Amino acid sequence: MKASPSDQRQIIDVAAFDQKSTALNHTASTLPEIAELVTTTTKFHNARDLRIGAETELNDVKRELLRAEADVEQIVTRITR
């Protein structure tokens, strides 16, 4: 069964649209801005992780300092008695 000229034209139009869509998707996925965005996002996540690690370490040191100060205070109190 042969397609009518009108149907053939529509098939050609759909094929052209599909080809253009594929080309645009490829172009969009290979934009340098996309690579830059991925790099920047990775750097952001790394910096965030380092900040969280530093904050955790700072809190641990503060907790140890408070514990040491309490120990010293106990010793000073005992010496004073």
mmCIF file of the N, C-alpha and C atoms, coordinates in Angstrom:
data_MODEL
# 
_entry.id   MODEL 
# 
loop_
_atom_site.group_PDB 
_atom_site.id 
_atom_site.type_symbol 
_atom_site.label_atom_id 
_atom_site.label_alt_id 
_atom_site.label_comp_id 
_atom_site.label_asym_id 
_atom_site.label_entity_id 
_atom_site.label_seq_id 
_atom_site.pdbx_PDB_ins_code 
_atom_site.Cartn_x 
_atom_site.Cartn_y 
_atom_site.Cartn_z 
_atom_site.occupancy 
_atom_site.B_iso_or_equiv 
_atom_site.pdbx_formal_charge 
_atom_site.auth_seq_id 
_atom_site.auth_comp_id 
_atom_site.auth_asym_id 
_atom_site.auth_atom_id 
_atom_site.pdbx_PDB_model_num 
ATOM 1   N N  . MET A 1 1  ? 0.838  -1.179 0.000   1.00 0.00 ? 1  MET A N  1 
ATOM 2   C CA . MET A 1 1  ? 0.000  0.000  0.000   1.00 0.00 ? 1  MET A CA 1 
ATOM 3   C C  . MET A 1 1  ? 0.882  1.241  0.000   1.00 0.00 ? 1  MET A C  1 
ATOM 4   N N  . LYS A 1 2  ? 0.647  2.097  -0.946  1.00 0.00 ? 2  LYS A N  1 
ATOM 5   C CA . LYS A 1 2  ? 1.436  3.309  -1.078  1.00 0.00 ? 2  LYS A CA 1 
ATOM 6   C C  . LYS A 1 2  ? 0.772  4.439  -0.314  1.00 0.00 ? 2  LYS A C  1 
ATOM 7   N N  . ALA A 1 3  ? 1.637  5.275  0.305   1.00 0.00 ? 3  ALA A N  1 
ATOM 8   C CA . ALA A 1 3  ? 1.111  6.432  1.037   1.00 0.00 ? 3  ALA A CA 1 
ATOM 9   C C  . ALA A 1 3  ? 0.832  7.549  0.043   1.00 0.00 ? 3  ALA A C  1 
ATOM 10  N N  . SER A 1 4  ? -0.174 8.320  0.377   1.00 0.00 ? 4  SER A N  1 
ATOM 11  C CA . SER A 1 4  ? -0.512 9.467  -0.478  1.00 0.00 ? 4  SER A CA 1 
ATOM 12  C C  . SER A 1 4  ? 0.601  10.509 -0.352  1.00 0.00 ? 4  SER A C  1 
ATOM 13  N N  . PRO A 1 5  ? 0.676  11.404 -1.357  1.00 0.00 ? 5  PRO A N  1 
ATOM 14  C CA . PRO A 1 5  ? 1.703  12.464 -1.294  1.00 0.00 ? 5  PRO A CA 1 
ATOM 15  C C  . PRO A 1 5  ? 1.596  13.282 -0.002  1.00 0.00 ? 5  PRO A C  1 
ATOM 16  N N  . SER A 1 6  ? 0.370  13.515 0.461   1.00 0.00 ? 6  SER A N  1 
ATOM 17  C CA . SER A 1 6  ? 0.177  14.270 1.690   1.00 0.00 ? 6  SER A CA 1 
ATOM 18  C C  . SER A 1 6  ? 0.763  13.503 2.889   1.00 0.00 ? 6  SER A C  1 
ATOM 19  N N  . ASP A 1 7  ? 0.499  12.202 2.942   1.00 0.00 ? 7  ASP A N  1 
ATOM 20  C CA . ASP A 1 7  ? 1.026  11.376 4.021   1.00 0.00 ? 7  ASP A CA 1 
ATOM 21  C C  . ASP A 1 7  ? 2.557  11.300 3.949   1.00 0.00 ? 7  ASP A C  1 
ATOM 22  N N  . GLN A 1 8  ? 3.071  11.205 2.725   1.00 0.00 ? 8  GLN A N  1 
ATOM 23  C CA . GLN A 1 8  ? 4.518  11.156 2.557   1.00 0.00 ? 8  GLN A CA 1 
ATOM 24  C C  . GLN A 1 8  ? 5.174  12.444 3.075   1.00 0.00 ? 8  GLN A C  1 
ATOM 25  N N  . ARG A 1 9  ? 4.534  13.560 2.763   1.00 0.00 ? 9  ARG A N  1 
ATOM 26  C CA . ARG A 1 9  ? 5.051  14.866 3.218   1.00 0.00 ? 9  ARG A CA 1 
ATOM 27  C C  . ARG A 1 9  ? 5.043  14.930 4.741   1.00 0.00 ? 9  ARG A C  1 
ATOM 28  N N  . GLN A 1 10 ? 3.996  14.434 5.355   1.00 0.00 ? 10 GLN A N  1 
ATOM 29  C CA . GLN A 1 10 ? 3.914  14.438 6.822   1.00 0.00 ? 10 GLN A CA 1 
ATOM 30  C C  . GLN A 1 10 ? 4.994  13.547 7.441   1.00 0.00 ? 10 GLN A C  1 
ATOM 31  N N  . ILE A 1 11 ? 5.237  12.400 6.807   1.00 0.00 ? 11 ILE A N  1 
ATOM 32  C CA . ILE A 1 11 ? 6.292  11.506 7.287   1.00 0.00 ? 11 ILE A CA 1 
ATOM 33  C C  . ILE A 1 11 ? 7.651  12.192 7.194   1.00 0.00 ? 11 ILE A C  1 
ATOM 34  N N  . ILE A 1 12 ? 7.885  12.875 6.068   1.00 0.00 ? 12 ILE A N  1 
ATOM 35  C CA . ILE A 1 12 ? 9.144  13.611 5.891   1.00 0.00 ? 12 ILE A CA 1 
ATOM 36  C C  . ILE A 1 12 ? 9.264  14.722 6.937   1.00 0.00 ? 12 ILE A C  1 
ATOM 37  N N  . ASP A 1 13 ? 8.148  15.421 7.187   1.00 0.00 ? 13 ASP A N  1 
ATOM 38  C CA . ASP A 1 13 ? 8.162  16.484 8.200   1.00 0.00 ? 13 ASP A CA 1 
ATOM 39  C C  . ASP A 1 13 ? 8.471  15.926 9.594   1.00 0.00 ? 13 ASP A C  1 
ATOM 40  N N  . VAL A 1 14 ? 7.870  14.799 9.933   1.00 0.00 ? 14 VAL A N  1 
ATOM 41  C CA . VAL A 1 14 ? 8.126  14.172 11.235  1.00 0.00 ? 14 VAL A CA 1 
ATOM 42  C C  . VAL A 1 14 ? 9.589  13.735 11.326  1.00 0.00 ? 14 VAL A C  1 
ATOM 43  N N  . ALA A 1 15 ? 10.119 13.159 10.247  1.00 0.00 ? 15 ALA A N  1 
ATOM 44  C CA . ALA A 1 15 ? 11.518 12.734 10.240  1.00 0.00 ? 15 ALA A CA 1 
ATOM 45  C C  . ALA A 1 15 ? 12.448 13.934 10.407  1.00 0.00 ? 15 ALA A C  1 
ATOM 46  N N  . ALA A 1 16 ? 12.143 15.037 9.725   1.00 0.00 ? 16 ALA A N  1 
ATOM 47  C CA . ALA A 1 16 ? 12.956 16.256 9.843   1.00 0.00 ? 16 ALA A CA 1 
ATOM 48  C C  . ALA A 1 16 ? 12.896 16.804 11.269  1.00 0.00 ? 16 ALA A C  1 
ATOM 49  N N  . PHE A 1 17 ? 11.689 16.785 11.836  1.00 0.00 ? 17 PHE A N  1 
ATOM 50  C CA . PHE A 1 17 ? 11.522 17.248 13.217  1.00 0.00 ? 17 PHE A CA 1 
ATOM 51  C C  . PHE A 1 17 ? 12.331 16.368 14.176  1.00 0.00 ? 17 PHE A C  1 
ATOM 52  N N  . ASP A 1 18 ? 12.278 15.064 13.969  1.00 0.00 ? 18 ASP A N  1 
ATOM 53  C CA . ASP A 1 18 ? 13.011 14.133 14.818  1.00 0.00 ? 18 ASP A CA 1 
ATOM 54  C C  . ASP A 1 18 ? 14.517 14.369 14.711  1.00 0.00 ? 18 ASP A C  1 
ATOM 55  N N  . GLN A 1 19 ? 14.992 14.573 13.493  1.00 0.00 ? 19 GLN A N  1 
ATOM 56  C CA . GLN A 1 19 ? 16.412 14.824 13.277  1.00 0.00 ? 19 GLN A CA 1 
ATOM 57  C C  . GLN A 1 19 ? 16.834 16.127 13.955  1.00 0.00 ? 19 GLN A C  1 
ATOM 58  N N  . LYS A 1 20 ? 16.039 17.170 13.802  1.00 0.00 ? 20 LYS A N  1 
ATOM 59  C CA . LYS A 1 20 ? 16.353 18.467 14.417  1.00 0.00 ? 20 LYS A CA 1 
ATOM 60  C C  . LYS A 1 20 ? 16.322 18.354 15.939  1.00 0.00 ? 20 LYS A C  1 
ATOM 61  N N  . SER A 1 21 ? 15.358 17.626 16.466  1.00 0.00 ? 21 SER A N  1 
ATOM 62  C CA . SER A 1 21 ? 15.243 17.426 17.909  1.00 0.00 ? 21 SER A CA 1 
ATOM 63  C C  . SER A 1 21 ? 16.467 16.693 18.449  1.00 0.00 ? 21 SER A C  1 
ATOM 64  N N  . THR A 1 22 ? 16.893 15.662 17.759  1.00 0.00 ? 22 THR A N  1 
ATOM 65  C CA . THR A 1 22 ? 18.077 14.906 18.167  1.00 0.00 ? 22 THR A CA 1 
ATOM 66  C C  . THR A 1 22 ? 19.310 15.791 18.144  1.00 0.00 ? 22 THR A C  1 
ATOM 67  N N  . ALA A 1 23 ? 19.457 16.591 17.100  1.00 0.00 ? 23 ALA A N  1 
ATOM 68  C CA . ALA A 1 23 ? 20.608 17.490 16.984  1.00 0.00 ? 23 ALA A CA 1 
ATOM 69  C C  . ALA A 1 23 ? 20.602 18.521 18.115  1.00 0.00 ? 23 ALA A C  1 
ATOM 70  N N  . LEU A 1 24 ? 19.445 19.080 18.422  1.00 0.00 ? 24 LEU A N  1 
ATOM 71  C CA . LEU A 1 24 ? 19.356 20.076 19.493  1.00 0.00 ? 24 LEU A CA 1 
ATOM 72  C C  . LEU A 1 24 ? 19.649 19.453 20.859  1.00 0.00 ? 24 LEU A C  1 
ATOM 73  N N  . ASN A 1 25 ? 19.160 18.245 21.091  1.00 0.00 ? 25 ASN A N  1 
ATOM 74  C CA . ASN A 1 25 ? 19.455 17.558 22.345  1.00 0.00 ? 25 ASN A CA 1 
ATOM 75  C C  . ASN A 1 25 ? 20.951 17.308 22.501  1.00 0.00 ? 25 ASN A C  1 
ATOM 76  N N  . HIS A 1 26 ? 21.589 16.902 21.413  1.00 0.00 ? 26 HIS A N  1 
ATOM 77  C CA . HIS A 1 26 ? 23.035 16.673 21.449  1.00 0.00 ? 26 HIS A CA 1 
ATOM 78  C C  . HIS A 1 26 ? 23.769 17.985 21.722  1.00 0.00 ? 26 HIS A C  1 
ATOM 79  N N  . THR A 1 27 ? 23.372 19.045 21.037  1.00 0.00 ? 27 THR A N  1 
ATOM 80  C CA . THR A 1 27 ? 24.004 20.344 21.229  1.00 0.00 ? 27 THR A CA 1 
ATOM 81  C C  . THR A 1 27 ? 23.838 20.814 22.673  1.00 0.00 ? 27 THR A C  1 
ATOM 82  N N  . ALA A 1 28 ? 22.642 20.660 23.216  1.00 0.00 ? 28 ALA A N  1 
ATOM 83  C CA . ALA A 1 28 ? 22.384 21.086 24.590  1.00 0.00 ? 28 ALA A CA 1 
ATOM 84  C C  . ALA A 1 28 ? 23.210 20.281 25.585  1.00 0.00 ? 28 ALA A C  1 
ATOM 85  N N  . SER A 1 29 ? 23.380 19.000 25.348  1.00 0.00 ? 29 SER A N  1 
ATOM 86  C CA . SER A 1 29 ? 24.103 18.156 26.298  1.00 0.00 ? 29 SER A CA 1 
ATOM 87  C C  . SER A 1 29 ? 25.612 18.357 26.233  1.00 0.00 ? 29 SER A C  1 
ATOM 88  N N  . THR A 1 30 ? 26.117 18.950 25.158  1.00 0.00 ? 30 THR A N  1 
ATOM 89  C CA . THR A 1 30 ? 27.559 19.149 25.024  1.00 0.00 ? 30 THR A CA 1 
ATOM 90  C C  . THR A 1 30 ? 27.965 20.617 25.154  1.00 0.00 ? 30 THR A C  1 
ATOM 91  N N  . LEU A 1 31 ? 27.076 21.445 25.659  1.00 0.00 ? 31 LEU A N  1 
ATOM 92  C CA . LEU A 1 31 ? 27.416 22.856 25.847  1.00 0.00 ? 31 LEU A CA 1 
ATOM 93  C C  . LEU A 1 31 ? 28.530 22.993 26.884  1.00 0.00 ? 31 LEU A C  1 
ATOM 94  N N  . PRO A 1 32 ? 29.474 23.893 26.660  1.00 0.00 ? 32 PRO A N  1 
ATOM 95  C CA . PRO A 1 32 ? 30.542 24.096 27.656  1.00 0.00 ? 32 PRO A CA 1 
ATOM 96  C C  . PRO A 1 32 ? 29.978 24.590 28.989  1.00 0.00 ? 32 PRO A C  1 
ATOM 97  N N  . GLU A 1 33 ? 28.860 25.271 28.943  1.00 0.00 ? 33 GLU A N  1 
ATOM 98  C CA . GLU A 1 33 ? 28.233 25.751 30.176  1.00 0.00 ? 33 GLU A CA 1 
ATOM 99  C C  . GLU A 1 33 ? 27.794 24.590 31.068  1.00 0.00 ? 33 GLU A C  1 
ATOM 100 N N  . ILE A 1 34 ? 27.381 23.492 30.435  1.00 0.00 ? 34 ILE A N  1 
ATOM 101 C CA . ILE A 1 34 ? 26.966 22.320 31.203  1.00 0.00 ? 34 ILE A CA 1 
ATOM 102 C C  . ILE A 1 34 ? 28.181 21.738 31.929  1.00 0.00 ? 34 ILE A C  1 
ATOM 103 N N  . ALA A 1 35 ? 29.295 21.624 31.231  1.00 0.00 ? 35 ALA A N  1 
ATOM 104 C CA . ALA A 1 35 ? 30.519 21.112 31.858  1.00 0.00 ? 35 ALA A CA 1 
ATOM 105 C C  . ALA A 1 35 ? 30.964 22.035 32.986  1.00 0.00 ? 35 ALA A C  1 
ATOM 106 N N  . GLU A 1 36 ? 30.875 23.319 32.778  1.00 0.00 ? 36 GLU A N  1 
ATOM 107 C CA . GLU A 1 36 ? 31.242 24.293 33.811  1.00 0.00 ? 36 GLU A CA 1 
ATOM 108 C C  . GLU A 1 36 ? 30.310 24.177 35.016  1.00 0.00 ? 36 GLU A C  1 
ATOM 109 N N  . LEU A 1 37 ? 29.044 23.971 34.754  1.00 0.00 ? 37 LEU A N  1 
ATOM 110 C CA . LEU A 1 37 ? 28.073 23.799 35.839  1.00 0.00 ? 37 LEU A CA 1 
ATOM 111 C C  . LEU A 1 37 ? 28.389 22.552 36.662  1.00 0.00 ? 37 LEU A C  1 
ATOM 112 N N  . VAL A 1 38 ? 28.729 21.470 35.997  1.00 0.00 ? 38 VAL A N  1 
ATOM 113 C CA . VAL A 1 38 ? 29.086 20.229 36.702  1.00 0.00 ? 38 VAL A CA 1 
ATOM 114 C C  . VAL A 1 38 ? 30.337 20.445 37.549  1.00 0.00 ? 38 VAL A C  1 
ATOM 115 N N  . THR A 1 39 ? 31.344 21.110 36.976  1.00 0.00 ? 39 THR A N  1 
ATOM 116 C CA . THR A 1 39 ? 32.581 21.389 37.710  1.00 0.00 ? 39 THR A CA 1 
ATOM 117 C C  . THR A 1 39 ? 32.318 22.271 38.920  1.00 0.00 ? 39 THR A C  1 
ATOM 118 N N  . THR A 1 40 ? 31.535 23.316 38.730  1.00 0.00 ? 40 THR A N  1 
ATOM 119 C CA . THR A 1 40 ? 31.226 24.236 39.822  1.00 0.00 ? 40 THR A CA 1 
ATOM 120 C C  . THR A 1 40 ? 30.418 23.540 40.914  1.00 0.00 ? 40 THR A C  1 
ATOM 121 N N  . THR A 1 41 ? 29.479 22.710 40.519  1.00 0.00 ? 41 THR A N  1 
ATOM 122 C CA . THR A 1 41 ? 28.681 21.973 41.500  1.00 0.00 ? 41 THR A CA 1 
ATOM 123 C C  . THR A 1 41 ? 29.568 21.023 42.306  1.00 0.00 ? 41 THR A C  1 
ATOM 124 N N  . THR A 1 42 ? 30.503 20.353 41.647  1.00 0.00 ? 42 THR A N  1 
ATOM 125 C CA . THR A 1 42 ? 31.426 19.455 42.340  1.00 0.00 ? 42 THR A CA 1 
ATOM 126 C C  . THR A 1 42 ? 32.291 20.229 43.328  1.00 0.00 ? 42 THR A C  1 
ATOM 127 N N  . LYS A 1 43 ? 32.807 21.383 42.896  1.00 0.00 ? 43 LYS A N  1 
ATOM 128 C CA . LYS A 1 43 ? 33.616 22.215 43.794  1.00 0.00 ? 43 LYS A CA 1 
ATOM 129 C C  . LYS A 1 43 ? 32.788 22.690 44.988  1.00 0.00 ? 43 LYS A C  1 
ATOM 130 N N  . PHE A 1 44 ? 31.543 23.048 44.746  1.00 0.00 ? 44 PHE A N  1 
ATOM 131 C CA . PHE A 1 44 ? 30.663 23.482 45.824  1.00 0.00 ? 44 PHE A CA 1 
ATOM 132 C C  . PHE A 1 44 ? 30.467 22.367 46.836  1.00 0.00 ? 44 PHE A C  1 
ATOM 133 N N  . HIS A 1 45 ? 30.189 21.160 46.351  1.00 0.00 ? 45 HIS A N  1 
ATOM 134 C CA . HIS A 1 45 ? 29.970 20.029 47.256  1.00 0.00 ? 45 HIS A CA 1 
ATOM 135 C C  . HIS A 1 45 ? 31.236 19.712 48.056  1.00 0.00 ? 45 HIS A C  1 
ATOM 136 N N  . ASN A 1 46 ? 32.393 19.791 47.405  1.00 0.00 ? 46 ASN A N  1 
ATOM 137 C CA . ASN A 1 46 ? 33.654 19.548 48.109  1.00 0.00 ? 46 ASN A CA 1 
ATOM 138 C C  . ASN A 1 46 ? 33.884 20.597 49.191  1.00 0.00 ? 46 ASN A C  1 
ATOM 139 N N  . ALA A 1 47 ? 33.637 21.857 48.857  1.00 0.00 ? 47 ALA A N  1 
ATOM 140 C CA . ALA A 1 47 ? 33.809 22.936 49.834  1.00 0.00 ? 47 ALA A CA 1 
ATOM 141 C C  . ALA A 1 47 ? 32.832 22.772 50.996  1.00 0.00 ? 47 ALA A C  1 
ATOM 142 N N  . ARG A 1 48 ? 31.604 22.402 50.688  1.00 0.00 ? 48 ARG A N  1 
ATOM 143 C CA . ARG A 1 48 ? 30.604 22.177 51.740  1.00 0.00 ? 48 ARG A CA 1 
ATOM 144 C C  . ARG A 1 48 ? 31.039 21.044 52.662  1.00 0.00 ? 48 ARG A C  1 
ATOM 145 N N  . ASP A 1 49 ? 31.532 19.961 52.080  1.00 0.00 ? 49 ASP A N  1 
ATOM 146 C CA . ASP A 1 49 ? 31.987 18.829 52.883  1.00 0.00 ? 49 ASP A CA 1 
ATOM 147 C C  . ASP A 1 49 ? 33.164 19.225 53.773  1.00 0.00 ? 49 ASP A C  1 
ATOM 148 N N  . LEU A 1 50 ? 34.099 20.015 53.231  1.00 0.00 ? 50 LEU A N  1 
ATOM 149 C CA . LEU A 1 50 ? 35.232 20.481 54.030  1.00 0.00 ? 50 LEU A CA 1 
ATOM 150 C C  . LEU A 1 50 ? 34.770 21.387 55.169  1.00 0.00 ? 50 LEU A C  1 
ATOM 151 N N  . ARG A 1 51 ? 33.800 22.256 54.880  1.00 0.00 ? 51 ARG A N  1 
ATOM 152 C CA . ARG A 1 51 ? 33.267 23.150 55.916  1.00 0.00 ? 51 ARG A CA 1 
ATOM 153 C C  . ARG A 1 51 ? 32.613 22.348 57.025  1.00 0.00 ? 51 ARG A C  1 
ATOM 154 N N  . ILE A 1 52 ? 31.820 21.360 56.663  1.00 0.00 ? 52 ILE A N  1 
ATOM 155 C CA . ILE A 1 52 ? 31.146 20.528 57.662  1.00 0.00 ? 52 ILE A CA 1 
ATOM 156 C C  . ILE A 1 52 ? 32.183 19.777 58.500  1.00 0.00 ? 52 ILE A C  1 
ATOM 157 N N  . GLY A 1 53 ? 33.220 19.261 57.857  1.00 0.00 ? 53 GLY A N  1 
ATOM 158 C CA . GLY A 1 53 ? 34.284 18.574 58.582  1.00 0.00 ? 53 GLY A CA 1 
ATOM 159 C C  . GLY A 1 53 ? 35.000 19.505 59.551  1.00 0.00 ? 53 GLY A C  1 
ATOM 160 N N  . ALA A 1 54 ? 35.275 20.734 59.090  1.00 0.00 ? 54 ALA A N  1 
ATOM 161 C CA . ALA A 1 54 ? 35.947 21.710 59.945  1.00 0.00 ? 54 ALA A CA 1 
ATOM 162 C C  . ALA A 1 54 ? 35.056 22.108 61.124  1.00 0.00 ? 54 ALA A C  1 
ATOM 163 N N  . GLU A 1 55 ? 33.774 22.297 60.873  1.00 0.00 ? 55 GLU A N  1 
ATOM 164 C CA . GLU A 1 55 ? 32.851 22.648 61.962  1.00 0.00 ? 55 GLU A CA 1 
ATOM 165 C C  . GLU A 1 55 ? 32.762 21.520 62.984  1.00 0.00 ? 55 GLU A C  1 
ATOM 166 N N  . THR A 1 56 ? 32.743 20.294 62.500  1.00 0.00 ? 56 THR A N  1 
ATOM 167 C CA . THR A 1 56 ? 32.694 19.140 63.400  1.00 0.00 ? 56 THR A CA 1 
ATOM 168 C C  . THR A 1 56 ? 33.950 19.075 64.254  1.00 0.00 ? 56 THR A C  1 
ATOM 169 N N  . GLU A 1 57 ? 35.101 19.268 63.616  1.00 0.00 ? 57 GLU A N  1 
ATOM 170 C CA . GLU A 1 57 ? 36.364 19.248 64.348  1.00 0.00 ? 57 GLU A CA 1 
ATOM 171 C C  . GLU A 1 57 ? 36.420 20.384 65.369  1.00 0.00 ? 57 GLU A C  1 
ATOM 172 N N  . LEU A 1 58 ? 35.955 21.570 64.989  1.00 0.00 ? 58 LEU A N  1 
ATOM 173 C CA . LEU A 1 58 ? 35.919 22.708 65.908  1.00 0.00 ? 58 LEU A CA 1 
ATOM 174 C C  . LEU A 1 58 ? 35.045 22.397 67.122  1.00 0.00 ? 58 LEU A C  1 
ATOM 175 N N  . ASN A 1 59 ? 33.883 21.825 66.891  1.00 0.00 ? 59 ASN A N  1 
ATOM 176 C CA . ASN A 1 59 ? 32.992 21.479 68.000  1.00 0.00 ? 59 ASN A CA 1 
ATOM 177 C C  . ASN A 1 59 ? 33.625 20.420 68.906  1.00 0.00 ? 59 ASN A C  1 
ATOM 178 N N  . ASP A 1 60 ? 34.326 19.466 68.309  1.00 0.00 ? 60 ASP A N  1 
ATOM 179 C CA . ASP A 1 60 ? 35.014 18.451 69.111  1.00 0.00 ? 60 ASP A CA 1 
ATOM 180 C C  . ASP A 1 60 ? 36.098 19.085 69.982  1.00 0.00 ? 60 ASP A C  1 
ATOM 181 N N  . VAL A 1 61 ? 36.863 19.997 69.395  1.00 0.00 ? 61 VAL A N  1 
ATOM 182 C CA . VAL A 1 61 ? 37.931 20.673 70.147  1.00 0.00 ? 61 VAL A CA 1 
ATOM 183 C C  . VAL A 1 61 ? 37.325 21.521 71.263  1.00 0.00 ? 61 VAL A C  1 
ATOM 184 N N  . LYS A 1 62 ? 36.240 22.232 70.983  1.00 0.00 ? 62 LYS A N  1 
ATOM 185 C CA . LYS A 1 62 ? 35.583 23.032 72.022  1.00 0.00 ? 62 LYS A CA 1 
ATOM 186 C C  . LYS A 1 62 ? 35.114 22.144 73.170  1.00 0.00 ? 62 LYS A C  1 
ATOM 187 N N  . ARG A 1 63 ? 34.536 20.995 72.828  1.00 0.00 ? 63 ARG A N  1 
ATOM 188 C CA . ARG A 1 63 ? 34.065 20.068 73.851  1.00 0.00 ? 63 ARG A CA 1 
ATOM 189 C C  . ARG A 1 63 ? 35.237 19.560 74.700  1.00 0.00 ? 63 ARG A C  1 
ATOM 190 N N  . GLU A 1 64 ? 36.356 19.214 74.050  1.00 0.00 ? 64 GLU A N  1 
ATOM 191 C CA . GLU A 1 64 ? 37.539 18.772 74.779  1.00 0.00 ? 64 GLU A CA 1 
ATOM 192 C C  . GLU A 1 64 ? 38.093 19.886 75.667  1.00 0.00 ? 64 GLU A C  1 
ATOM 193 N N  . LEU A 1 65 ? 38.082 21.126 75.149  1.00 0.00 ? 65 LEU A N  1 
ATOM 194 C CA . LEU A 1 65 ? 38.565 22.268 75.926  1.00 0.00 ? 65 LEU A CA 1 
ATOM 195 C C  . LEU A 1 65 ? 37.708 22.470 77.170  1.00 0.00 ? 65 LEU A C  1 
ATOM 196 N N  . LEU A 1 66 ? 36.407 22.403 77.027  1.00 0.00 ? 66 LEU A N  1 
ATOM 197 C CA . LEU A 1 66 ? 35.519 22.552 78.179  1.00 0.00 ? 66 LEU A CA 1 
ATOM 198 C C  . LEU A 1 66 ? 35.774 21.451 79.208  1.00 0.00 ? 66 LEU A C  1 
ATOM 199 N N  . ARG A 1 67 ? 35.975 20.241 78.745  1.00 0.00 ? 67 ARG A N  1 
ATOM 200 C CA . ARG A 1 67 ? 36.256 19.128 79.638  1.00 0.00 ? 67 ARG A CA 1 
ATOM 201 C C  . ARG A 1 67 ? 37.584 19.358 80.362  1.00 0.00 ? 67 ARG A C  1 
ATOM 202 N N  . ALA A 1 68 ? 38.615 19.805 79.633  1.00 0.00 ? 68 ALA A N  1 
ATOM 203 C CA . ALA A 1 68 ? 39.922 20.069 80.240  1.00 0.00 ? 68 ALA A CA 1 
ATOM 204 C C  . ALA A 1 68 ? 39.828 21.213 81.239  1.00 0.00 ? 68 ALA A C  1 
ATOM 205 N N  . GLU A 1 69 ? 39.075 22.268 80.889  1.00 0.00 ? 69 GLU A N  1 
ATOM 206 C CA . GLU A 1 69 ? 38.905 23.397 81.810  1.00 0.00 ? 69 GLU A CA 1 
ATOM 207 C C  . GLU A 1 69 ? 38.183 22.965 83.081  1.00 0.00 ? 69 GLU A C  1 
ATOM 208 N N  . ALA A 1 70 ? 37.214 22.084 82.949  1.00 0.00 ? 70 ALA A N  1 
ATOM 209 C CA . ALA A 1 70 ? 36.503 21.571 84.121  1.00 0.00 ? 70 ALA A CA 1 
ATOM 210 C C  . ALA A 1 70 ? 37.450 20.752 84.987  1.00 0.00 ? 70 ALA A C  1 
ATOM 211 N N  . ASP A 1 71 ? 38.305 19.956 84.355  1.00 0.00 ? 71 ASP A N  1 
ATOM 212 C CA . ASP A 1 71 ? 39.288 19.178 85.114  1.00 0.00 ? 71 ASP A CA 1 
ATOM 213 C C  . ASP A 1 71 ? 40.242 20.097 85.876  1.00 0.00 ? 71 ASP A C  1 
ATOM 214 N N  . VAL A 1 72 ? 40.724 21.125 85.197  1.00 0.00 ? 72 VAL A N  1 
ATOM 215 C CA . VAL A 1 72 ? 41.627 22.091 85.840  1.00 0.00 ? 72 VAL A CA 1 
ATOM 216 C C  . VAL A 1 72 ? 40.909 22.782 86.991  1.00 0.00 ? 72 VAL A C  1 
ATOM 217 N N  . GLU A 1 73 ? 39.681 23.158 86.792  1.00 0.00 ? 73 GLU A N  1 
ATOM 218 C CA . GLU A 1 73 ? 38.898 23.825 87.844  1.00 0.00 ? 73 GLU A CA 1 
ATOM 219 C C  . GLU A 1 73 ? 38.769 22.911 89.068  1.00 0.00 ? 73 GLU A C  1 
ATOM 220 N N  . GLN A 1 74 ? 38.549 21.633 88.839  1.00 0.00 ? 74 GLN A N  1 
ATOM 221 C CA . GLN A 1 74 ? 38.470 20.681 89.954  1.00 0.00 ? 74 GLN A CA 1 
ATOM 222 C C  . GLN A 1 74 ? 39.792 20.612 90.707  1.00 0.00 ? 74 GLN A C  1 
ATOM 223 N N  . ILE A 1 75 ? 40.875 20.583 89.959  1.00 0.00 ? 75 ILE A N  1 
ATOM 224 C CA . ILE A 1 75 ? 42.202 20.517 90.597  1.00 0.00 ? 75 ILE A CA 1 
ATOM 225 C C  . ILE A 1 75 ? 42.468 21.789 91.393  1.00 0.00 ? 75 ILE A C  1 
ATOM 226 N N  . VAL A 1 76 ? 42.156 22.949 90.810  1.00 0.00 ? 76 VAL A N  1 
ATOM 227 C CA . VAL A 1 76 ? 42.340 24.224 91.522  1.00 0.00 ? 76 VAL A CA 1 
ATOM 228 C C  . VAL A 1 76 ? 41.498 24.237 92.788  1.00 0.00 ? 76 VAL A C  1 
ATOM 229 N N  . THR A 1 77 ? 40.279 23.763 92.713  1.00 0.00 ? 77 THR A N  1 
ATOM 230 C CA . THR A 1 77 ? 39.402 23.719 93.877  1.00 0.00 ? 77 THR A CA 1 
ATOM 231 C C  . THR A 1 77 ? 39.980 22.806 94.946  1.00 0.00 ? 77 THR A C  1 
ATOM 232 N N  . ARG A 1 78 ? 40.522 21.673 94.573  1.00 0.00 ? 78 ARG A N  1 
ATOM 233 C CA . ARG A 1 78 ? 41.118 20.743 95.541  1.00 0.00 ? 78 ARG A CA 1 
ATOM 234 C C  . ARG A 1 78 ? 42.361 21.348 96.184  1.00 0.00 ? 78 ARG A C  1 
ATOM 235 N N  . ILE A 1 79 ? 43.180 22.014 95.386  1.00 0.00 ? 79 ILE A N  1 
ATOM 236 C CA . ILE A 1 79 ? 44.380 22.658 95.907  1.00 0.00 ? 79 ILE A CA 1 
ATOM 237 C C  . ILE A 1 79 ? 43.998 23.757 96.889  1.00 0.00 ? 79 ILE A C  1 
ATOM 238 N N  . THR A 1 80 ? 42.960 24.501 96.546  1.00 0.00 ? 80 THR A N  1 
ATOM 239 C CA . THR A 1 80 ? 42.505 25.595 97.393  1.00 0.00 ? 80 THR A CA 1 
ATOM 240 C C  . THR A 1 80 ? 42.033 25.083 98.740  1.00 0.00 ? 80 THR A C  1 
ATOM 241 N N  . ARG A 1 81 ? 41.383 23.943 98.774  1.00 0.00 ? 81 ARG A N  1 
ATOM 242 C CA . ARG A 1 81 ? 40.887 23.361 100.044 1.00 0.00 ? 81 ARG A CA 1 
ATOM 243 C C  . ARG A 1 81 ? 42.066 22.953 100.856 1.00 0.00 ? 81 ARG A C  1 
# 
